[in-house]
Amino acid sequence: MTQPERELWTALRAKRFGGVKFSRQVVIGPFIADFVARSAKLIVEVDGDTHSDQARDGRRTAWLHQRGYRVIRFGNTDVMDNLEGVLGVIGDALGTAPLPNPLPSGERA
């Protein structure tokens, strides 16, 4: 994983969004999604310089939409410079707010 993916994964793992489980590097058809909340059919992608082919990303997103998935994308810079904002958008997409990160001492989700 890239550093932005590691940062986001730390915030997404352990059901920190109202009990919604995220998995990482999930194979869906011919694609690998960075993070997926299967119960919500939500895919979160973190795009770096390798995602400069917007036409290909558009076709991929359309294919995933046809199978009932919602796809939200963030750039590496977004994750590194505004993680709280990124988490807010993900929480909005799920209809729930994230738990505090890190969790209070002794708490586990």
Buried (B, 14 or more C-beta within 10 A) or exposed (E): EBEBBEBBBEBBBBBBBBEBBBEBEBEBEEBEBBBBBBEBEBBBBBBBEEBEEEEEBEEBBEBBEEEEBBBBBBBBEBBBEEBEEBBEBBBEBBEBEBBEBEEEEEEEE
